[in-house]
Amino acid sequence: MSILHVPLCERSYDVHIASLSGAEVADRIAAALGQPSGTAVLLDEHVARVSSRARDLLDQLHARLPGVRHLLLPRGEACKTLAQIERTTQWLAESGYDRSSAVVGIGGGATTDHAGFVAAVYLRGVKLALCPTTLLAAVDASVGGKTGVDLPAGKNLVGAFHQPRVVVADLGFLATVPARELHAGMAEVIKAGLVGDADLFARLEREAEAAPSPASLAALVPAAVAVKIAVVAEDEREGGRRAILNFGHTVGHALEAASGYQLLHGEAVALGMVAALALGEARGVTTAGLRARVVELLGRLGLPVDVKSRLDPDALARIEVDKKRRADAVRFVFVPSPGEATLVEIALPALLDQLVQAL
């Protein structure tokens, strides 16, 4: 068991990482939520259908918390729309949940984003607990309090900051995650190493495999989460340094949206990291050869690396509505060397031109 603390004064909480039974997960969630007046469980419909762990967890929550009801959410990005948020909040209201209620999100990154945003806006904020069921959700989406949903114009353009009371990452869920989703989650682990943990990146270069073992994941997940916690503790609401966690995301989000979300988030981030490293090398910010090392690592993990063929006019246009834009510039994240990250504000026309030239 790894228990990592997120130190945010009165909003502090713990992240529990281990292979756990449903009873153990429910115990930790119930302890963190106290005695809410009711408990709304938002559950990824695919996870509910294929995972006996999820069904057992739901039963265990019923045994420990008051007023438990559950709502199934569409799988993946399909649940990250304002229409789906309206559906969930209407269900909460019709079910009689009040300000003393709690929301529990069980699923991948889209589900935890949806649950977090709902908890942030319903009655101006209710308690939240999260149980991520994918690697990407465990190492990134469930930790740090950033929530968001998509608009036709782009990804995560509507959102709020709302910290959970606890995150319980049951690594047992990862045994049934499809290989493609597991690979996508590894992109965020690589990102964590690149922006904040050179030792983690070195370990990935030495040991990473397309099918990571349970023992490997038990070490990699806490290491990646620790990078995010260190940054969030310094800058909870992305006023400055927290933006380094967006490494690869400026181009990645654009490619993801341009694909109609056929690209998984981690796949898009992999492509975005390659683009950022190419641009960094072209500008003399990134150590020569780092791009090639990352491309080799991503390829070994079954992740896409061919950015140039995907960076079409639609994708380039979507960079212009990136949520990190300030007036006509974007705060772009560069990695000079593994474990280091820097923010550079670049005018949008220059950024688009330089990206195309660098690739």
N, C-alpha and C positions, 0 to 999 in steps of 0.2 A: 504493500500500500504506500503510495506517495500522497502526501497531503501538502499542498502548496497554499500559502496564505496571500491573499490580495489585500494589501494594506491601504485602505481608503477611508480612514477615520470611521465615522459612523456607518459607512457603506462597505466596510470590510467584510470579506467572506473567504471561505476555503474552497479549494478545488481538490476533490478526492479522485485519485486515479488508480485503478486496480481492476482485476477481474473479480466481480462481486456477484453475490446472489441477489435475486429480486428483493428479498427481505432486507439485505444489507443496504441496498440502494434506497429503499423506502424508509428505512430507519434514519439515514442521514438527511434525506429530504424533510421528513417529518420533524426532526430535531431542529433544523434550520428555520422552518416555517412557523414553529410554535403551534398555536391553535387558531388557524384561520376560521372564519365563519363558514367558509365553503372552499372547495378545491376544484378548480377547472383544469382538467388534464387535456392538453392539446397534443395529439399523437399523429405522427406521419402514417398515413393509411397503408403505405407499402410495408413499413416496419411492423405495423399491427398485423398485417396479413402473413408475413413470412417469418416473424420472430416469436418463438415461444417465450423468450426472455421478456419481451415487451408485454405480452399478455400476463405473464406472472407478475411483473412489476405493477401493472395496473391493479391486479388483485391485491397485492401487498399494500398499495396506497389506499385502497378502499378500507383495509383493515386498520389503518393507522391515522387517517385524516378524516375530518368531517366533510359531509356534503360533496363527496367525490362524484363528478360526472365527467364524461370524456367526449371530445369532438375530434373526428378524424379530419386531417388536413390533406389536401392533394400533395402528391410527391414532388419534391424538388421546387424549382423556381415557380411552378404553377401556383404555389401558396403565397408567393411574395407579390401580391397585387393589392391595391386598395379595395377592390371588390371583395377579396378574401378577408381582408381585415374587417370590412363592414359586416360580412357574414359572421365572423367570430364574435365581434363585439355585440352584435344584435343577439346572438345566442347567449352570451353572458348576461345581457340585460333581461332577456326573456326567462332565463333560468334563475333569476333572482340574486345573482352574485353582487355583493356590496363592497364597500371600500376596505373591509376587513378580510376580504377573500384573497385567495392566492391562485396563481397560474403556474402550472408545471408543464414544461415543454419536453417532449420525448421524440427525438428524431435527429436528422442531419442538420447541416448548417442553415438551410432554408427554414426548417421548422423552428430552430432556436431563434432565428431572426424574427420570424412571425410571432412566436410566443413572447419574445422580449418587447417587440413593438406594441403588441396588444396590452401587455402588462403596464407599459409606460403610459398609454393613452386612455385606457379604460378607467373612468371615474378619476382621471388625472393621476393614476398610478396605484397599482396594487403589488403585493409581494410576488416574487418570481423565483422559481427553482428550475434548473435545467439538467437533463440527462442526455448528453450527446451520444448518438449511436453510430456515427461515422468518424473516421480519422480526422477529416477536415474540421468537423464540428468540435471534436475533442481538443485539437491543438490550437484552434483559432476562433471559430464563430461563437462558441459558448462562453468565452472568457473575455472580460473587459467592458461589457455593458453597451457596446455599439449595436444598435438594431437598425434594420432598414428594409424597405420594400422597393420594388422597381416601378418605374414609369415607362411608357413606350419610348420616351426619349433616352432612357439610360438606366443603369443598374444602381440600386440603393440611393435614389435621389430623394426619397422621403424616409425620415427615420428619427430616432431619438436616442439619448443616452439613458440607460436604465440598468443598474447593476442587479444581478441575481442575489439571492440570499445564500445560495450554495450551487456549486456545479459538481455533479457526480458522474464521472466518466467511467462507465463500466466497460472495460476493454473486452469483455466477453462478447459484446455485440459485434466486434470487428471480425469475428470468425465467419460471419455470414454476409459481410459486406462484399459486393461484387468486386472483382479484381480492378476494374476500371476506376471505381470510386476510391479504392484503397490507394491506387497510384496517384489519383488526384489529390488525396490528402497528403501524400508525401511531398507534393510541391510546397505546401505551407510549412512543412518541417524544414525543407531546404531553405526556404525564405528566412525562417527563424535563425538558422545557422549563419546565413549570409549577412543579415543585418545586426546580429547581436551575440553570436557564439561561435567563434572560430573553431573551437574544439569539436562542437557538434558537427560543423560542416566537414571537418577533417574525418570524423568518424563515418559520416555518410559516404565520403569518397572512398574510404577503406572497405566499408562493410555493406553498404546499401544494396538490397536485392529487390527484384520485382515483386517477390512474395515475402515480405518481412515476417520473421518468426514472432510468436507471442512474446518471447523474451526480449527480442529487439525492440518491439513496440513498447514494452513496459519501461524501457530506458529512454526511447526517443520521445515519447509523448510528454513526460514530465520536463525533459530538457527544452522542448519547444515551448511548452506553456510557461516555463520559467522566464524565457526571453520576453514573452508578451507581458507577463506580470511586471517585470522590472520596468518596462517602458510605460505601461499604464499607471503604475504607482507614481511615476514622475509627472505624467501628463494625462490625466483621466479623460479630458474632453477634447483632445487633439488640438490644443492651442499652439503646439510646437513640435516637440520631439516625437510624439506618438505617430505623427505622419510617416515616420520611417517604416512603420508596419505596412504601409501601402506600397512597398517595393514590388514592382511588377504589376501593380493594380491599375495604373493609369492606362496603359495599353491593354492590359488583361481585361478590364471591365468593358472596354470598347469592343474588343474582339468577341467577348462573351455575348454582349447584347446584339452585335451585328450578326452573330450566328443564330439568332433566335433562341438562344440558350441551349443549343445543341451541344456546344462545348460545355463541359463541366467547369465549375469555378476554378478548381485546381489546375485543370488543363490550360485554361485561359491565363492564369497566373504564371504558369511555366513559360508560356509564350511571351508574356509581358516581361518576365525577368530576363529572357534572352534579349529582347528588344532594349531593355534598360542597360544591360551590360554592353551591348553593341554600341549604343549611344555614348555610354560612359567611356569606353575605349576610344571612340572617335574624338571625344572632347578632351582626352588625356586625364580624365578623372579616375578611371578604373584601370587597375593593373593589367597590362597586356597579358593575354592568355587566360584570364579568368573566365571570359565568355566561353571559350572552348572547353574548359574544365566543367563548367556548369552544363553545357550542352551534352557532354559525354555522360554526366551523372543523370540528367533528366532522361536521356535516351535509354540508359540502363534500366530505369524505373518505368519504362513504357509510356513516357509523357511526350507530347508533341514539342518540336523545336523549330519547325519551319514557319517563321513569322512572316517573311516577305510575301509569301503567296496569299496570306490572309489579310494583310494590311491594305485593303482596298479603299476606295473613296468613302464608302459607308462607314467603315471602321474608323478612318481618320476623322470623319465628321463627328463621330461620337466622342472622340477625345475632347472636342471643344465644349461638351456639356459635362465633363468630368466634375464630380462634386468637390474636388480640391481646387478648382479654378478660382482665381482671384482676379476680377476684371478680365484683362486679356492675357493673363499669365497663369501657369500651372506650377505648383510646388512639386518638382520632380525628384524622386528618390534615386540616388546613385550609391553604389557600393564600391568604394575604392579598393578594398581587399576584404576577404572573409572576416566577419565579426565587426565590420565598420559600416556605417551608413551616413550619408550626408544629404541635406535638402538644398536644392538649387531652384530658384524661381526663374522660369524660362517663358518668354513671350510665346504665345500659341503659334503664330505663323512660323517662327524660328524652330520651335519644337517639332512641328509637323515636317518641315523641310529637312531638318537634321536627322529625324528618324528614318525617313525614306532613303537618304543618302547613306546612313550608317549601315542599313540592311542590304 
